Amino acid sequence: MVKLAIVGRPNVGKSTLFNRLAGKKLAIVDDRPGVTRDRRFGVGRLGDLDLELIDTAGFEDVQDQSLEARMRAQTERAVDEAQVVLFVIDAREGVTPLDETFAELLRRSGKPVVVAANKSEGRAGEAGALEAFALGLGDPVSISAEHGEGLGDLYMAVIAAAPVEEDLADDEGEEGGAEGDDKPIRIAVIGRPNAGKSTLVNRLIGEDRLLTGPEAGITRDAIGVEWAFQGRRVRLVDTAGLRRKAKVEEGLEHLSTRDTLRAITFAEVVLLVMDATHPFETQDLTIADLIEREGRALVFVLAKWDLVEDRQAALAAFRETAERMLPQLRGAPLIALSAETGAGLERLMPAVLEAHGHWSTKLKTRDLNDWLRMAVERHPPPAVNGLRVRPKYMAQTKARPPTFVLFASRADRLADSYRRYLVNSLRHSFDLPGVPIRITIKSGKNPYAEGDAGPVRRTSPSRSGPPAKRGSRSSRPAPRDRG
């Protein structure tokens, strides 16, 4: 169990997040700031991580004998008691001077800190989430406590920040080698009913841990199984089969479906298990698209491979179908195996580890901008109404999945087709097959420009005004632009 203190200035949504993690309305929530005054304790859960929660009063920069100062003392005490501090900011308001003051206090505390940019739903919160990088407390996590968005990313951030010793207390003496101190890779096994998911998990761990049989729908709950592969800790989650929404009838099946979707949210790598005798049906494609939208690494698994006759031709056809029907996952590993006989099983975990590595990739800013310059020279953005979009600078804002922000003039005019070109070029140039890639296009001031070499430095100070003026002919030196 991880002791998590939720802190931040008043009215950023700390109590709403506390209630969300606790699974019930324990704290009073109101639009007025300052509702919470004392520390409030509770227990909660984030994915498969048990939490001891501490809700705190809004931080105020006062140190006298006032009520606000005493509330601040309570918050500081919560930080001292916590194992991980969850620092919440309001993404819609951006980083305020009070946030910066509190960030400095948290840095001095020496505690692991996760920055959560709350209220990030919609476009209004994007800029504030980017501003949070300037706090110097690591990559911020964009969430919406009100709507439950971003909890999968929050789970990964808390897991990464949590003390390692407690997680490994039960694993002392077990095989682990030099990599035994790593966090376990979380793998969700997903697919339609009776595709062979439970049989695959049993074959991987080498025991009949899960109930299997010819009947569809045997598995109802998402079952987590701890395992180790070549010294690397793994957590496999077997799930109920996902049918088309129109076919889900019973209340129990609704719960199973929700449990499966939750497993995808909190996974790092998802194995999409398909029956090799009829793979890539509509439901398989729907599940794959869902996995991509959740931003998880994906490995296609063709189970029951022993039932396929012309295997070479079938495998080539399956790869062609995957490339054509799921271009957003181009290059995702496709492993054909038989869980019954064990044939092909030795290729699965190496593919999982490789996909996990690509999914966790962090690229250097200089390499990104060298690539951007070449990509733009090779294929300039199309002009819109005679005005050309000019990409200026690019930076990676987070990994898992790789997420980038591109600063460009007239960002709102950049065609979706050009965004797809950039994604495909990134995927090819940096060897990121099958990984979901996110690119946000922004205009305006580049917060990464200080201290960086790059194309942005070429922009004249006179062009820092509103986009409409930058695009007007009167603001451009005619001889230079004509050339």
C-alpha positions as CSV (number, residue, x, y, z in Angstrom):
1,M,0.0,0.0,0.0
2,V,1.3,3.5,-0.9
3,K,0.6,6.5,1.3
4,L,-0.4,9.3,-1.1
5,A,-0.8,12.9,-0.1
6,I,-3.0,15.0,-2.5
7,V,-1.8,18.6,-2.3
8,G,-2.1,21.9,-4.2
9,R,-3.5,25.4,-3.9
10,P,-7.2,26.0,-3.2
11,N,-9.9,24.9,-5.7
12,V,-7.8,22.8,-8.1
13,G,-9.9,19.7,-7.5
14,K,-8.0,17.8,-4.7
15,S,-11.1,16.6,-2.9
16,T,-12.8,15.6,-6.2
17,L,-9.7,13.5,-7.0
18,F,-9.6,12.1,-3.4
19,N,-13.2,11.0,-3.8
20,R,-12.5,9.5,-7.3
21,L,-9.6,7.4,-5.9
22,A,-11.5,6.4,-2.8
23,G,-14.5,5.3,-4.9
24,K,-17.0,7.2,-2.8
25,K,-17.8,10.7,-1.7
26,L,-15.9,11.0,1.5
27,A,-14.8,14.7,1.1
28,I,-17.1,17.6,0.6
29,V,-16.7,19.2,-2.8
30,D,-17.8,22.7,-3.7
31,D,-16.9,25.4,-6.3
32,R,-15.8,27.7,-3.5
33,P,-12.1,27.6,-2.5
34,G,-11.1,26.6,1.0
35,V,-13.8,24.0,1.8
36,T,-11.3,21.5,3.0
37,R,-9.4,22.6,6.1
38,D,-8.2,19.5,8.0
39,R,-6.3,16.5,6.7
40,R,-8.8,13.8,5.6
41,F,-7.7,10.2,5.5
42,G,-9.1,7.3,3.4
43,V,-8.2,4.2,1.5
44,G,-8.5,3.9,-2.2
45,R,-7.4,2.0,-5.2
46,L,-5.8,2.9,-8.5
47,G,-5.7,0.0,-10.9
48,D,-4.3,-2.8,-8.8
49,L,-2.4,-0.4,-6.5
50,D,-3.8,0.0,-2.9
51,L,-3.6,3.6,-1.6
52,E,-3.7,5.2,1.8
53,L,-5.0,8.7,0.8
54,I,-4.5,12.0,2.5
55,D,-6.7,14.9,1.4
56,T,-5.3,18.4,2.4
57,A,-6.3,22.0,2.6
58,G,-5.4,24.4,-0.2
59,F,-1.9,25.6,0.2
60,E,-1.5,29.3,1.1
61,D,1.8,31.2,1.2
62,V,1.4,32.5,4.8
63,Q,3.4,31.8,8.0
64,D,1.6,33.8,10.7
65,Q,-0.9,32.7,13.3
66,S,-3.9,32.8,11.0
67,L,-6.2,30.0,10.1
68,E,-4.6,29.8,6.7
69,A,-1.2,29.4,8.2
70,R,-2.4,26.5,10.5
71,M,-4.0,24.9,7.4
72,R,-0.6,25.2,5.6
73,A,1.1,23.4,8.6
74,Q,-1.4,20.6,8.2
75,T,-0.5,20.3,4.5
76,E,3.2,20.3,5.3
77,R,2.7,17.5,7.9
78,A,0.8,15.5,5.2
79,V,3.8,15.8,2.9
80,D,6.2,14.6,5.6
81,E,4.0,11.6,6.3
82,A,3.5,10.6,2.6
83,Q,5.5,8.2,0.5
84,V,4.4,9.9,-2.7
85,V,3.1,13.5,-3.0
86,L,0.4,14.1,-5.7
87,F,0.7,17.8,-6.6
88,V,-2.5,19.0,-8.3
89,I,-2.7,22.1,-10.5
90,D,-5.6,23.6,-12.5
91,A,-4.7,23.0,-16.1
92,R,-7.3,25.6,-17.2
93,E,-5.7,28.3,-15.2
94,G,-2.1,27.2,-15.9
95,V,0.8,27.5,-13.5
96,T,0.4,30.4,-11.0
97,P,3.0,32.0,-8.7
98,L,1.5,30.1,-5.8
99,D,2.0,26.8,-7.7
100,E,5.7,27.8,-8.2
101,T,6.1,28.6,-4.5
102,F,4.6,25.3,-3.5
103,A,6.7,23.4,-6.1
104,E,9.9,24.9,-4.5
105,L,8.7,23.6,-1.1
106,L,8.1,20.2,-2.5
107,R,11.5,20.1,-4.1
108,R,13.1,20.8,-0.7
109,S,11.1,18.1,1.0
110,G,12.9,15.4,-1.0
111,K,9.7,13.4,-1.4
112,P,8.8,11.7,-4.7
113,V,6.3,14.1,-6.5
114,V,3.8,13.4,-9.2
115,V,2.4,16.5,-10.9
116,A,-1.3,16.1,-11.9
117,A,-2.7,18.7,-14.3
118,N,-6.4,18.5,-13.4
119,K,-9.3,19.7,-15.5
120,S,-7.4,18.8,-18.6
121,E,-10.5,17.6,-20.6
122,G,-10.9,19.5,-23.9
123,R,-8.6,22.0,-25.5
124,A,-8.9,24.5,-22.6
125,G,-6.5,22.5,-20.4
126,E,-3.8,21.7,-23.0
127,A,-1.7,24.9,-22.5
128,G,-1.8,24.6,-18.7
129,A,-0.6,21.0,-18.8
130,L,2.4,22.1,-21.0
131,E,3.2,24.9,-18.6
132,A,3.5,22.4,-15.8
133,F,6.8,21.1,-17.2
134,A,8.3,24.4,-16.0
135,L,7.8,23.4,-12.4
136,G,10.8,21.1,-12.6
137,L,9.0,18.2,-10.9
138,G,9.0,15.7,-13.9
139,D,6.5,15.1,-16.6
140,P,3.0,16.2,-15.6
141,V,0.0,13.8,-16.0
142,S,-3.1,15.3,-17.6
143,I,-6.2,14.1,-15.8
144,S,-9.8,15.0,-15.2
145,A,-10.9,14.0,-11.6
146,E,-14.5,14.9,-12.4
147,H,-14.7,12.6,-15.5
148,G,-12.2,10.0,-14.5
149,E,-9.9,10.7,-17.5
150,G,-6.1,10.0,-17.4
151,L,-6.2,7.6,-14.5
152,G,-4.2,5.0,-16.4
153,D,-1.3,7.5,-16.9
154,L,-1.6,8.6,-13.3
155,Y,-1.3,5.0,-12.2
156,M,1.9,4.6,-14.1
157,A,3.3,7.8,-12.7
158,V,2.5,6.8,-9.1
159,I,3.9,3.3,-9.6
160,A,7.2,4.8,-11.0
161,A,7.4,7.2,-8.0
162,A,6.4,4.7,-5.3
163,P,9.1,3.2,-3.0
164,V,10.5,0.0,-4.5
165,E,11.4,-1.8,-1.3
166,E,7.8,-2.4,-0.2
167,D,6.7,-3.7,-3.6
168,L,9.5,-6.3,-3.5
169,A,9.2,-7.4,0.1
170,D,7.3,-10.5,-0.9
171,D,9.7,-11.4,-3.7
172,E,13.0,-11.7,-1.7
173,G,14.9,-14.8,-2.5
174,E,12.9,-15.4,-5.7
175,E,14.6,-15.4,-9.1
176,G,15.1,-11.8,-10.2
177,G,18.8,-11.3,-11.0
178,A,20.0,-7.8,-11.6
179,E,16.7,-6.7,-13.0
180,G,14.7,-7.9,-10.0
181,D,14.4,-4.3,-8.8
182,D,12.4,-3.3,-11.8
183,K,8.6,-2.6,-11.6
184,P,6.6,-5.5,-13.1
185,I,5.5,-5.1,-16.7
186,R,1.7,-5.1,-16.7
187,I,0.3,-7.2,-19.6
188,A,-3.4,-7.4,-20.3
189,V,-4.6,-10.4,-22.3
190,I,-7.7,-9.3,-24.3
191,G,-9.8,-10.8,-27.1
192,R,-13.2,-12.2,-28.1
193,P,-14.8,-15.1,-26.0
194,N,-13.2,-18.5,-26.5
195,A,-10.1,-17.1,-28.3
196,G,-7.7,-19.0,-26.0
197,K,-6.7,-16.3,-23.6
198,S,-6.8,-18.3,-20.4
199,T,-5.1,-21.3,-22.1
200,L,-2.3,-18.9,-23.2
201,V,-1.7,-17.5,-19.7
202,N,-1.6,-21.1,-18.2
203,R,1.0,-22.1,-20.9
204,L,3.1,-19.1,-20.2
205,I,3.3,-19.5,-16.4
206,G,3.6,-23.3,-16.7
207,E,0.6,-24.3,-14.5
208,D,-3.2,-24.6,-14.7
209,R,-3.8,-21.4,-12.8
210,L,-6.9,-20.4,-14.7
211,L,-10.0,-22.4,-15.5
212,T,-10.3,-23.3,-19.2
213,G,-12.6,-25.2,-21.4
214,P,-14.5,-25.3,-24.8
215,E,-17.4,-23.2,-23.4
216,A,-17.3,-19.5,-24.2
217,G,-17.4,-17.0,-21.3
218,I,-15.8,-19.1,-18.6
219,T,-13.7,-16.1,-17.4
220,R,-15.7,-13.4,-15.8
221,D,-13.3,-11.4,-13.6
222,A,-10.0,-9.8,-14.7
223,I,-7.5,-12.2,-12.9
224,G,-4.0,-10.9,-12.2
225,V,-1.1,-13.5,-12.1
226,E,2.4,-12.6,-11.0
227,W,5.2,-14.2,-13.0
228,A,8.8,-13.8,-13.9
229,F,10.4,-14.1,-17.4
230,Q,14.2,-14.3,-17.6
231,G,14.5,-12.4,-14.3
232,R,12.0,-9.7,-15.3
233,R,8.9,-9.4,-13.2
234,V,5.6,-9.6,-15.1
235,R,2.0,-9.2,-14.1
236,L,-0.4,-11.0,-16.5
237,V,-4.1,-10.0,-16.4
238,D,-6.5,-12.5,-18.0
239,T,-9.8,-10.9,-18.9
240,A,-13.3,-11.9,-19.9
241,G,-14.0,-12.0,-23.7
242,L,-15.3,-8.8,-25.3
243,R,-18.3,-9.2,-27.5
244,R,-20.0,-6.6,-29.6
245,K,-22.0,-4.1,-27.4
246,A,-25.3,-5.1,-29.0
247,K,-24.8,-8.7,-27.9
248,V,-24.0,-7.9,-24.3
249,E,-27.2,-8.7,-22.4
250,E,-26.8,-9.8,-18.8
251,G,-25.9,-7.5,-16.0
252,L,-23.0,-9.8,-15.1
253,E,-21.6,-9.5,-18.6
254,H,-21.8,-5.8,-18.4
255,L,-19.6,-5.9,-15.2
256,S,-17.2,-8.3,-16.9
257,T,-16.9,-6.0,-19.9
258,R,-16.2,-3.0,-17.7
259,D,-13.6,-5.0,-15.8
260,T,-11.9,-5.8,-19.1
261,L,-11.9,-2.2,-20.3
262,R,-10.4,-1.2,-17.0
263,A,-7.6,-3.8,-17.5
264,I,-6.7,-2.2,-20.8
265,T,-6.6,1.3,-19.1
266,F,-4.1,0.1,-16.5
267,A,-2.0,-2.1,-18.7
268,E,1.4,-1.3,-20.4
269,V,1.3,-3.9,-23.1
270,V,-1.9,-5.6,-24.4
271,L,-2.0,-9.0,-26.1
272,L,-4.9,-9.1,-28.5
273,V,-5.6,-12.8,-28.8
274,M,-7.4,-13.9,-31.9
275,D,-8.5,-17.3,-33.1
276,A,-6.2,-18.0,-36.1
277,T,-9.1,-19.8,-37.9
278,H,-11.0,-16.6,-38.2
279,P,-9.0,-13.6,-37.1
280,F,-9.4,-9.8,-37.6
281,E,-13.2,-9.9,-37.4
282,T,-15.0,-6.7,-36.8
283,Q,-14.8,-7.0,-33.0
284,D,-11.0,-7.7,-33.2
285,L,-10.6,-4.5,-35.2
286,T,-12.7,-2.6,-32.7
287,I,-10.7,-3.8,-29.7
288,A,-7.4,-3.0,-31.5
289,D,-8.6,0.6,-32.2
290,L,-9.6,0.9,-28.5
291,I,-6.2,-0.2,-27.4
292,E,-4.6,2.4,-29.7
293,R,-6.8,5.1,-28.4
294,E,-5.9,4.2,-24.8
295,G,-2.3,4.6,-25.9
296,R,-1.1,1.1,-25.0
297,A,1.6,-1.0,-26.7
298,L,0.0,-3.8,-28.7
299,V,1.0,-7.3,-29.7
300,F,-1.3,-9.3,-32.0
301,V,-1.5,-13.0,-31.0
302,L,-2.8,-15.6,-33.5
303,A,-3.8,-18.5,-31.2
304,K,-4.8,-22.0,-32.2
305,W,-2.1,-21.9,-34.9
306,D,-2.0,-25.7,-35.0
307,L,-5.4,-25.7,-36.7
308,V,-4.2,-23.6,-39.7
309,E,-3.2,-25.6,-42.8
310,D,-1.3,-23.3,-45.2
311,R,0.5,-21.3,-42.5
312,Q,2.9,-19.3,-44.6
313,A,0.2,-18.0,-46.9
314,A,-2.1,-17.4,-44.0
315,L,0.5,-15.4,-42.1
316,A,1.2,-13.2,-45.1
317,A,-2.5,-12.6,-45.5
318,F,-2.9,-11.7,-41.8
319,R,0.0,-9.2,-41.9
320,E,-1.5,-7.5,-45.0
321,T,-4.9,-7.3,-43.3
322,A,-3.4,-5.7,-40.2
323,E,-1.5,-3.1,-42.2
324,R,-4.6,-2.3,-44.3
325,M,-7.3,-2.2,-41.6
326,L,-5.2,-0.7,-38.8
327,P,-2.7,1.7,-40.4
328,Q,-2.5,3.6,-37.0
329,L,-0.8,0.5,-35.6
330,R,1.5,-0.2,-38.6
331,G,4.3,-2.6,-37.7
332,A,2.8,-4.0,-34.5
333,P,4.2,-7.5,-33.7
334,L,2.1,-10.4,-34.9
335,I,2.9,-13.7,-33.2
336,A,1.4,-17.0,-34.4
337,L,1.4,-19.7,-31.7
338,S,-0.5,-22.7,-30.3
339,A,-1.0,-22.5,-26.5
340,E,-2.1,-26.2,-26.6
341,T,1.2,-27.5,-28.1
342,G,3.5,-24.6,-27.1
343,A,4.6,-24.1,-30.8
344,G,5.7,-20.5,-31.4
345,L,5.4,-19.5,-27.7
346,E,9.1,-18.7,-27.4
347,R,8.6,-15.7,-29.7
348,L,5.9,-14.0,-27.6
349,M,7.7,-12.6,-24.6
350,P,10.7,-11.2,-26.7
351,A,8.0,-9.4,-28.8
352,V,6.3,-8.1,-25.7
353,L,9.6,-6.7,-24.3
354,E,10.5,-5.1,-27.6
355,A,7.1,-3.5,-27.8
356,H,7.4,-2.3,-24.2
357,G,10.8,-0.7,-25.0
358,H,9.4,1.1,-28.1
359,W,6.4,2.3,-26.1
360,S,8.8,3.8,-23.4
361,T,11.1,5.5,-25.9
362,K,12.3,9.0,-25.0
363,L,13.9,10.9,-27.9
364,K,16.5,13.7,-27.6
365,T,15.1,17.1,-28.5
366,R,18.1,17.9,-30.8
367,D,17.5,14.6,-32.8
368,L,13.8,15.4,-33.0
369,N,14.4,18.8,-34.5
370,D,17.0,17.5,-36.9
371,W,14.4,15.0,-38.1
372,L,11.7,17.8,-38.3
373,R,13.9,19.9,-40.5
374,M,14.5,17.0,-42.9
375,A,10.9,15.9,-42.8
376,V,9.7,19.4,-43.7
377,E,12.3,19.8,-46.5
378,R,11.2,16.5,-48.0
379,H,7.5,17.3,-47.8
380,P,6.6,20.9,-46.9
381,P,3.1,21.4,-45.4
382,P,0.4,22.3,-47.9
383,A,-0.6,26.0,-48.2
384,V,-4.0,27.0,-47.1
385,N,-5.6,30.0,-48.8
386,G,-2.1,31.0,-50.1
387,L,-0.6,30.9,-46.6
388,R,1.9,28.2,-45.6
389,V,2.1,26.6,-42.2
390,R,5.7,26.8,-40.9
391,P,6.7,24.0,-38.4
392,K,9.3,25.6,-36.1
393,Y,10.2,23.4,-33.2
394,M,9.3,20.0,-31.7
395,A,9.8,18.4,-28.2
396,Q,8.7,15.2,-26.6
397,T,6.5,15.9,-23.6
398,K,6.3,12.3,-22.3
399,A,6.8,8.6,-23.2
400,R,4.5,5.7,-22.7
401,P,3.2,6.3,-25.3
402,P,5.6,8.7,-27.1
403,T,3.8,12.1,-27.1
404,F,5.1,15.2,-28.8
405,V,4.3,18.9,-29.2
406,L,5.0,20.7,-32.4
407,F,5.1,24.5,-32.5
408,A,4.1,26.0,-35.8
409,S,2.8,29.2,-37.3
410,R,-0.9,28.9,-38.2
411,A,-1.1,25.7,-36.2
412,D,-4.9,25.5,-36.6
413,R,-4.5,25.3,-40.4
414,L,-2.2,22.2,-40.4
415,A,-4.0,19.5,-42.4
416,D,-4.7,16.1,-40.7
417,S,-3.0,14.4,-43.6
418,Y,0.2,16.3,-42.8
419,R,-0.1,15.2,-39.2
420,R,-0.4,11.6,-40.3
421,Y,2.7,12.1,-42.5
422,L,4.7,13.3,-39.5
423,V,3.5,10.4,-37.4
424,N,4.5,7.9,-40.1
425,S,7.8,9.6,-40.7
426,L,8.5,9.5,-36.9
427,R,7.6,5.9,-36.8
428,H,10.0,5.0,-39.6
429,S,12.9,7.3,-38.7
430,F,13.1,6.4,-35.1
431,D,12.0,2.7,-35.4
432,L,8.8,2.8,-33.4
433,P,6.7,0.0,-35.1
434,G,3.1,-0.4,-33.9
435,V,3.5,2.2,-31.1
436,P,0.7,4.8,-30.6
437,I,2.2,8.2,-31.3
438,R,0.6,11.5,-30.2
439,I,1.4,14.9,-31.8
440,T,-0.2,18.1,-30.5
441,I,0.2,21.1,-32.8
442,K,0.5,24.4,-31.0
443,S,1.1,28.0,-32.0
444,G,2.5,30.9,-30.0
445,K,5.6,31.1,-27.8
446,N,7.8,28.1,-27.5
447,P,8.4,27.3,-23.8
448,Y,11.3,25.0,-24.7
449,A,13.3,27.5,-26.8
450,E,15.6,28.8,-23.9
451,G,18.9,27.2,-24.1
452,D,18.1,25.0,-27.1
453,A,19.4,25.3,-30.6
454,G,16.8,24.9,-33.2
455,P,14.8,26.5,-36.0
456,V,12.8,28.7,-33.6
457,R,15.8,31.0,-33.2
458,R,15.4,32.1,-36.8
459,T,12.1,33.7,-36.1
460,S,12.3,37.4,-36.0
461,P,11.0,39.2,-32.8
462,S,8.7,41.3,-35.0
463,R,6.7,38.1,-35.7
464,S,5.7,37.4,-32.1
465,G,2.4,39.1,-32.5
466,P,-1.1,37.6,-33.2
467,P,-1.2,35.0,-36.0
468,A,-3.3,37.2,-38.2
469,K,-0.6,39.9,-38.3
470,R,2.2,37.4,-38.8
471,G,0.4,36.1,-41.9
472,S,-0.3,39.5,-43.4
473,R,1.8,40.5,-46.4
474,S,2.6,44.0,-44.9
475,S,4.5,42.4,-42.0
476,R,6.8,40.4,-44.2
477,P,9.9,41.8,-46.0
478,A,8.9,41.2,-49.6
479,P,12.3,40.4,-51.1
480,R,13.1,37.7,-48.5
481,D,9.7,35.9,-48.8
482,R,9.7,36.0,-52.6
483,G,13.0,34.1,-52.6
